[in-house]
Amino acid sequence: MGIVYIFCIIFVALWPNFALQLLGWLVHLVNVDKFAGDVQITLAGGIFGLIQVLIYTYVGALLFGWLHNKFLEK
């Protein structure tokens, strides 16, 4: 997930308007620029976002593994 997030950061940095249009399609908003039009990518924001993605992925994987093992118990 960290690698996917880094690719996402690069994509948004290179093509911000297209990324904003894709976000609008994803969340079914016609005027997504009204809500996220002034968002800027910064190094600190990218690093903190990456840390969040890694933590959320780790916690989700732990929860999934725990539930998987719980349902397999006899």
C-alpha positions, 0 to 999 in steps of 0.5 A: 500500500505504501508503494501504491500511495507513492505512485498516487502522490506522483500522479497527483503532483504531475497531473493535479487537474486530472487527479481531481477529475478522477476523484470527482468521478470516484465520489460522484461529485460534479464540482469536486474542485469546490471541496478540494480545489485548493489542496496542495501536495507538500513533502510533509503531507506526503510523508505523514499520509504515507505513515497513515496508509502504512499504519491503517494497512497494518491494522487492517491486516492484523484485524483480517488475520485475527478474524480469519484465525478466529473463524478457523478455530474448531 
